Amino acid sequence: MNPPPADPPSPLRMPRGGPAAARWDRLYETAREEYLDRPGDPATARRVLRGLDRFQRLTLGYRTCARLTAAAFGPARRPRVLELGAGSGRLAYGILRAHPTARVTVSDVSPRVVAELRAGPLGRHPRARCEVLDATAIDAPAGAYDVAVMAMSLHHLTPDGVVALLSEGTRVARTLLLVDGWRHPLYLAAVPLMFLTGGPAQAHDGLISLRKVYSAAAVRTLAGMCGAPLTVHTRFALPGYLVVTASRSSYAPATADSRLRTRK
């Protein structure tokens, strides 16, 4: 009698350390929610975002992510950039300032965050557009962008959300760039600095974030579940980033008509 077929791999059962994660890594992982993921406490979420902004400026995180994004422009002379999970929008603003031909769609899943972005400098910038977008179900035509980037937000997604992001991001953009923290307990040493830049709320979220970030092995495994053939590269970048680039071999730029929704 033949044994029953094995269940297909499920992203819901994927440890954030990858399918072969060690026991310590599985214990290190946490299911606790960050304040940023609790819709009922916007005041605390704002404090966390302000602290994160100070932390990223102090550690030159925005500069690093802007440089990585520019490296993914490829041959585009007027690169079309989609930022997913933009938060404060400072990364998008840095890209616009450093690259005078770039056009950036700045997006977040939170209507409140996008309303604040529209009320600020990005809302008045001639090459920027602020939109409410779900990174796992992007309302844009295939090939609408040269680069889609999500910086320091990947860990907010569940494993099935990462699968959807990889599929959607590579559908709408030639290159999907993901930058997040490197998964290792040594980086818990950054939590005191988070406390200094954002107080207890940011230290709380930072500690949870570091325990929720995905390993390179986990991202590569989840990419294999997205139903589209992807080319995925992962690497470490100083001082402690996981950098992921993903693309489809079948990418084709959107036509002029289908791009209208991505223009100011």
Secondary structure, DSSP 8 states (H G I E B T S, - for coil): ----------GGG--TT-TT--HHHHHH------GGG-TT-HHHHHHHHHHHHHHHHHTTHHHHHHHHHHHT-TT-SS-EEEEES-TT-HHHHHHHHH-TT-EEEEEES-HHHHHHHHHSHHHH-TTEEEEE-BTTB--S-TT-EEEEEEES-GGGS-HHHHHHHHHHHHHHEEEEEEEEE---GGGGGGHHHHHHHHHHHHHHHHHHHHHH---HHHHHHHHTTSSS-EEEEEEEETTTEEEEEEEETT-----TGGGGGG--
